């Protein structure tokens, strides 16, 4: 059974930084794709960052050059380093994993990030 648990959310200040973590069980990081999405109130869920099984990184336009996605395969943990925070980064951030063998996507429960101006 795949489980994804996010941590590290909370309150940040504009211009500051936060780091989110996603600890996974039941999945092998090195052979599957992982990513972060976010959803602000009244808005659709949007891609924040994505890292393929080959390590190719993709970023949403609104976070490009400010956020960095990384993973530690040995720890089965993924990270999102968030910098130059803006109030519009306020959202619930979700960790997601795509198991390539089954093409099934899993989601964490989400962690709230609130950025004050």
N, CA, C and O of each residue as an XYZ file, in Angstrom:
468
protein
N       0.845     -1.187      0.000
C       0.000      0.000      0.000
C       0.888      1.247      0.000
O       1.800      1.372      0.817
N       0.611      2.151     -0.912
C       1.391      3.376     -1.029
C       0.846      4.423     -0.070
O      -0.357      4.680     -0.032
N       1.738      5.021      0.700
C       1.352      6.112      1.588
C       2.325      7.266      1.408
O       3.539      7.075      1.346
N       1.769      8.457      1.328
C       2.561      9.677      1.189
C       2.183     10.623      2.319
O       1.003     10.904      2.530
N       3.177     11.111      3.044
C       2.910     11.983      4.189
C       3.730     13.252      4.041
O       4.960     13.220      4.054
N       3.029     14.374      3.900
C       3.699     15.660      3.776
C       3.953     16.264      5.153
O       3.243     15.983      6.119
N       4.981     17.095      5.214
C       5.272     17.857      6.433
C       6.027     19.112      6.040
O       6.519     19.232      4.918
N       6.112     20.042      6.971
C       6.900     21.248      6.734
C       6.093     22.465      6.348
O       6.664     23.541      6.172
N       4.801     22.338      6.211
C       3.993     23.499      5.891
C       3.862     24.415      7.094
O       4.377     24.130      8.176
N       3.176     25.501      6.886
C       2.975     26.448      7.982
C       2.940     27.859      7.462
O       2.564     28.113      6.318
N       3.337     28.768      8.315
C       3.285     30.193      7.988
C       4.665     30.679      7.554
O       5.665     30.448      8.233
N       4.695     31.356      6.412
C       5.919     31.958      5.923
C       5.690     33.426      5.623
O       4.551     33.884      5.531
N       6.765     34.147      5.473
C       6.667     35.569      5.158
C       7.067     35.811      3.715
O       7.900     35.094      3.160
N       6.472     36.817      3.118
C       6.833     37.176      1.742
C       8.332     37.436      1.666
O       8.911     38.155      2.481
N       8.931     36.825      0.658
C      10.375     36.947      0.493
C      11.167     35.899      1.227
O      12.375     35.774      1.026
N      10.500     35.142      2.081
C      11.169     34.123      2.870
C      11.164     32.769      2.190
O      10.914     32.659      0.990
N      11.444     31.743      2.975
C      11.517     30.404      2.426
C      10.897     29.384      3.381
O      10.801     29.606      4.587
N      10.488     28.273      2.805
C       9.980     27.122      3.536
C      10.426     25.873      2.798
O      10.697     25.916      1.598
N      10.501     24.766      3.514
C      10.814     23.504      2.869
C       9.761     22.477      3.244
O       9.483     22.253      4.422
N       9.188     21.865      2.244
C       8.221     20.786      2.442
C       8.921     19.447      2.219
O       9.852     19.330      1.422
N       8.444     18.451      2.948
C       8.949     17.088      2.791
C       7.791     16.156      2.511
O       6.662     16.394      2.939
N       8.086     15.098      1.791
C       7.085     14.065      1.510
C       7.755     12.717      1.734
O       8.626     12.305      0.967
N       7.340     12.045      2.784
C       7.878     10.721      3.091
C       6.955      9.660      2.509
O       5.742      9.698      2.712
N       7.534      8.725      1.792
C       6.737      7.721      1.101
C       7.035      6.317      1.609
O       8.158      5.999      2.000
N       6.010      5.498      1.590
C       6.172      4.083      1.884
C       5.394      3.290      0.852
O       4.403      3.774      0.304
N       5.847      2.062      0.586
C       5.164      1.230     -0.385
C       5.464      1.580     -1.825
O       4.780      1.104     -2.731
N       6.476      2.407     -2.055
C       6.819      2.830     -3.392
C       8.331      3.000     -3.477
O       8.973      3.415     -2.512
N       8.894      2.676     -4.638
C      10.319      2.845     -4.847
C      10.553      4.157     -5.586
O      10.182      4.290     -6.753
N      11.161      5.116     -4.916
C      11.343      6.445     -5.484
C      12.083      6.425     -6.805
O      11.709      7.116     -7.753
N      13.120      5.640     -6.858
C      14.027      5.725     -7.994
C      13.392      5.268     -9.300
O      13.899      5.596    -10.373
N      12.300      4.521     -9.236
C      11.704      3.984    -10.464
C      10.337      4.581    -10.762
O       9.624      4.094    -11.640
N       9.976      5.611    -10.052
C       8.672      6.222    -10.279
C       8.766      7.741    -10.288
O       9.766      8.322     -9.865
N       7.710      8.365    -10.776
C       7.680      9.816    -10.877
C       7.000     10.409     -9.645
O       6.054      9.839     -9.102
N       7.502     11.561     -9.220
C       6.986     12.206     -8.016
C       6.750     13.678     -8.303
O       7.343     14.250     -9.217
N       5.882     14.279     -7.516
C       5.660     15.693     -7.750
C       4.899     16.370     -6.642
O       4.451     15.740     -5.684
N       4.763     17.681     -6.797
C       3.998     18.525     -5.884
C       2.958     19.294     -6.692
O       3.242     19.832     -7.762
N       1.756     19.326     -6.151
C       0.685     20.155     -6.674
C       0.198     21.044     -5.536
O       0.494     20.793     -4.368
N      -0.545     22.077     -5.887
C      -1.131     22.921     -4.854
C      -2.521     23.358     -5.282
O      -2.856     23.398     -6.466
N      -3.321     23.687     -4.263
C      -4.678     24.161     -4.529
C      -5.004     25.278     -3.566
O      -5.017     25.093     -2.349
N      -5.266     26.435     -4.129
C      -5.684     27.591     -3.343
C      -7.207     27.625     -3.285
O      -7.863     27.055     -4.157
N      -7.779     28.275     -2.286
C      -9.238     28.335     -2.172
C      -9.883     28.898     -3.433
O      -9.488     29.956     -3.925
N     -10.872     28.187     -3.948
C     -11.594     28.650     -5.115
C     -10.875     28.445     -6.433
O     -11.363     28.874     -7.479
N      -9.713     27.791     -6.395
C      -8.941     27.586     -7.612
C      -8.729     26.095     -7.864
O      -8.874     25.267     -6.964
N      -8.384     25.776     -9.107
C      -8.098     24.387     -9.458
C      -6.718     23.985     -8.947
O      -5.841     24.823     -8.743
N      -6.555     22.693     -8.750
C      -5.251     22.175     -8.360
C      -4.277     22.386     -9.520
O      -4.611     22.124    -10.675
N      -3.077     22.858     -9.205
C      -2.108     23.149    -10.257
C      -0.755     22.511     -9.942
O      -0.389     22.293     -8.787
N      -0.039     22.227    -11.016
C       1.295     21.652    -10.874
C       2.248     22.680    -10.276
O       2.285     23.834    -10.702
N       3.012     22.245     -9.292
C       4.083     23.069     -8.741
C       5.422     22.596     -9.308
O       6.173     23.372     -9.899
N       5.699     21.319     -9.116
C       6.969     20.769     -9.595
C       6.829     19.261     -9.727
O       6.015     18.628     -9.054
N       7.646     18.704    -10.614
C       7.548     17.293    -10.943
C       8.947     16.774    -11.239
O       9.749     17.454    -11.880
N       9.234     15.566    -10.771
C      10.522     14.965    -11.085
C      10.272     13.554    -11.593
O       9.640     12.742    -10.919
N      10.772     13.273    -12.779
C      10.526     11.971    -13.388
C      11.438     10.915    -12.783
O      12.342     11.225    -12.007
N      11.189      9.675    -13.146
C      12.028      8.594    -12.653
C      13.471      8.759    -13.140
O      14.400      8.246    -12.517
N      13.656      9.469    -14.244
C      14.996      9.725    -14.772
C      15.625     10.969    -14.151
O      16.771     11.304    -14.453
N      14.878     11.653    -13.285
C      15.420     12.831    -12.626
C      15.195     14.136    -13.365
O      15.763     15.164    -12.995
N      14.379     14.111    -14.399
C      14.075     15.343    -15.136
C      13.058     16.160    -14.340
O      12.029     15.635    -13.916
N      13.345     17.415    -14.146
C      12.506     18.298    -13.335
C      11.680     19.223    -14.212
O      12.162     19.768    -15.205
N      10.417     19.385    -13.817
C       9.500     20.304    -14.495
C       8.869     21.185    -13.430
O       8.507     20.710    -12.354
N       8.739     22.477    -13.739
C       8.176     23.427    -12.788
C       7.004     24.179    -13.408
O       6.977     24.447    -14.609
N       6.045     24.508    -12.562
C       4.991     25.394    -13.004
C       5.556     26.784    -13.238
O       6.521     27.194    -12.593
N       4.945     27.502    -14.167
C       5.469     28.820    -14.534
C       5.537     29.767    -13.348
O       6.464     30.570    -13.250
N       4.570     29.684    -12.452
C       4.489     30.640    -11.349
C       5.555     30.412    -10.278
O       5.775     31.283     -9.437
N       6.220     29.250    -10.295
C       7.220     28.971     -9.263
C       8.607     28.767     -9.844
O       9.573     28.586     -9.103
N       8.709     28.796    -11.147
C      10.000     28.579    -11.800
C      11.022     29.593    -11.283
O      10.706     30.771    -11.121
N      12.216     29.142    -11.030
C      13.328     29.957    -10.525
C      13.175     30.334     -9.058
O      14.038     31.023     -8.512
N      12.089     29.898     -8.400
C      11.924     30.190     -6.972
C      11.873     28.910     -6.136
O      12.319     28.891     -4.988
N      11.331     27.854     -6.716
C      11.179     26.592     -5.989
C      12.102     25.540     -6.594
O      12.420     25.587     -7.783
N      12.526     24.593     -5.762
C      13.375     23.501     -6.233
C      12.860     22.177     -5.688
O      12.669     22.022     -4.482
N      12.642     21.235     -6.578
C      12.218     19.900     -6.177
C      13.437     18.978     -6.144
O      14.317     19.052     -7.002
N      13.464     18.116     -5.142
C      14.557     17.157     -5.044
C      14.047     15.914     -4.331
O      12.965     15.922     -3.743
N      14.818     14.869     -4.389
C      14.433     13.652     -3.694
C      15.662     12.915     -3.225
O      16.737     13.018     -3.817
N      15.487     12.171     -2.155
C      16.534     11.323     -1.603
C      16.037      9.891     -1.724
O      15.216      9.439     -0.925
N      16.543      9.180     -2.732
C      16.033      7.830     -2.968
C      16.306      6.896     -1.790
O      15.506      6.006     -1.501
N      17.420      7.099     -1.123
C      17.762      6.235      0.002
C      16.787      6.403      1.161
O      16.503      5.450      1.887
N      16.280      7.615      1.328
C      15.335      7.898      2.417
C      13.891      7.826      1.948
O      12.971      7.967      2.754
N      13.680      7.608      0.648
C      12.318      7.616      0.097
C      11.572      8.885      0.487
O      10.405      8.846      0.877
N      12.260      9.991      0.374
C      11.694     11.282      0.767
C      11.925     12.290     -0.351
O      12.997     12.339     -0.954
N      10.919     13.076     -0.608
C      10.991     14.124     -1.609
C      10.866     15.466     -0.908
O      10.229     15.573      0.140
N      11.474     16.486     -1.490
C      11.470     17.813     -0.875
C      11.024     18.871     -1.880
O      11.157     18.708     -3.093
N      10.500     19.943     -1.337
C      10.225     21.125     -2.134
C      10.791     22.314     -1.371
O      10.248     22.718     -0.343
N      11.877     22.865     -1.875
C      12.459     24.060     -1.286
C      11.797     25.262     -1.939
O      11.895     25.471     -3.148
N      11.126     26.038     -1.117
C      10.356     27.169     -1.605
C      11.068     28.444     -1.198
O      11.312     28.661     -0.011
N      11.409     29.300     -2.167
C      12.094     30.543     -1.877
C      11.370     31.729     -2.488
O      10.465     31.571     -3.308
N      11.781     32.909     -2.078
C      11.157     34.158     -2.564
C       9.639     34.049     -2.502
O       8.942     34.350     -3.471
N       9.140     33.617     -1.357
C       7.712     33.365     -1.213
C       6.874     34.604     -1.481
O       7.272     35.737     -1.210
N       5.692     34.333     -2.028
C       4.727     35.391     -2.316
C       3.403     35.021     -1.671
O       3.124     33.836     -1.487
N       2.577     36.006     -1.323
C       1.268     35.681     -0.757
C       0.456     34.754     -1.665
O      -0.334     33.948     -1.173
N       0.639     34.856     -2.960
C      -0.113     33.993     -3.893
C       0.372     32.545     -3.878
O      -0.218     31.696     -4.547
N       1.425     32.249     -3.134
C       1.849     30.861     -2.939
C       1.015     30.163     -1.868
O       1.141     28.957     -1.655
N       0.173     30.929     -1.207
C      -0.692     30.354     -0.172
C      -1.619     29.314     -0.787
O      -2.361     29.611     -1.724
N      -1.573     28.103     -0.260
C      -2.378     26.997     -0.794
C      -2.134     25.757      0.051
O      -1.251     25.735      0.908
N      -2.921     24.738     -0.201
C      -2.621     23.409      0.329
C      -1.735     22.718     -0.697
O      -2.068     22.648     -1.880
N      -0.621     22.217     -0.233
C       0.357     21.564     -1.106
C       0.242     20.054     -0.948
O       0.239     19.530      0.166
N       0.147     19.364     -2.082
C      -0.038     17.912     -2.088
C       1.161     17.229     -2.743
O       1.656     17.656     -3.786
N       1.597     16.184     -2.110
C       2.610     15.309     -2.682
C       1.896     14.256     -3.516
O       0.833     13.769     -3.131
N       2.472     13.908     -4.647
C       1.869     12.899     -5.498
C       2.943     11.970     -6.051
O       4.094     12.360     -6.250
N       2.532     10.739     -6.291
C       3.439      9.749     -6.866
C       2.724      9.003     -7.981
O       1.564      8.618     -7.837
N       3.410      8.805     -9.074
C       2.864      8.031    -10.187
C       3.661      6.741    -10.299
O       4.848      6.759    -10.624
N       3.007      5.636    -10.029
C       3.666      4.337    -10.135
C       3.655      3.932    -11.606
O       2.601      3.644    -12.172
N       4.834      3.914    -12.215
C       4.933      3.690    -13.650
C       4.381      2.321    -14.038
O       3.746      2.188    -15.084
N       4.611      1.318    -13.223
C       4.209     -0.045    -13.576
C       2.702     -0.182    -13.723
O       2.230     -0.975    -14.538
N       1.948      0.569    -12.955
C       0.488      0.458    -12.974
C      -0.178      1.720    -13.493
O      -1.386      1.729    -13.728
N       0.593      2.786    -13.676
C       0.075      4.110    -14.083
C      -0.995      4.590    -13.092
O      -1.934      5.291    -13.469
N      -0.841      4.211    -11.860
C      -1.772      4.664    -10.824
C      -1.124      5.824    -10.056
O       0.063      5.781     -9.732
N      -1.905      6.835     -9.776
C      -1.408      8.017     -9.093
C      -1.921      8.045     -7.665
O      -3.091      7.770     -7.399
N      -1.027      8.381     -6.760
C      -1.355      8.462     -5.345
C      -1.140      9.888     -4.850
O      -0.336     10.643     -5.396
N      -1.889     10.235     -3.792
C      -1.821     11.587     -3.233
C      -1.639     11.525     -1.735
O      -2.129     10.613     -1.070
N      -0.917     12.521     -1.207
C      -0.851     12.699      0.226
C      -2.073     13.465      0.700
O      -2.947     13.821     -0.091
N      -2.119     13.712      2.001
C      -3.286     14.376      2.567
C      -3.207     15.896      2.428
O      -4.203     16.593      2.622
N      -2.033     16.403      2.095
C      -1.872     17.836      1.906
C      -1.344     18.536      3.142
O      -1.583     18.102      4.269
N      -0.620     19.630      2.914
C      -0.118     20.454      4.013
C      -0.329     21.918      3.645
O      -0.042     22.343      2.525
N      -0.832     22.674      4.607
C      -1.176     24.073      4.357
C       0.074     24.946      4.401
O       0.891     24.841      5.316
N       0.204     25.797      3.408
C       1.246     26.824      3.388
C       0.544     28.172      3.292
O      -0.258     28.399      2.386
N       0.843     29.050      4.214
C       0.270     30.390      4.215
C       1.399     31.398      4.225
O       2.274     31.359      5.090
N       1.376     32.307      3.252
C       2.425     33.315      3.143
C       1.829     34.683      3.434
O       0.891     35.114      2.763
N       2.366     35.352      4.416
C       1.880     36.673      4.787
C       2.728     37.753      4.107
O       3.924     37.589      3.865
N       2.054     38.849      3.817
C       2.749     39.949      3.116
C       3.424     40.876      4.110
O       4.055     41.855      3.711
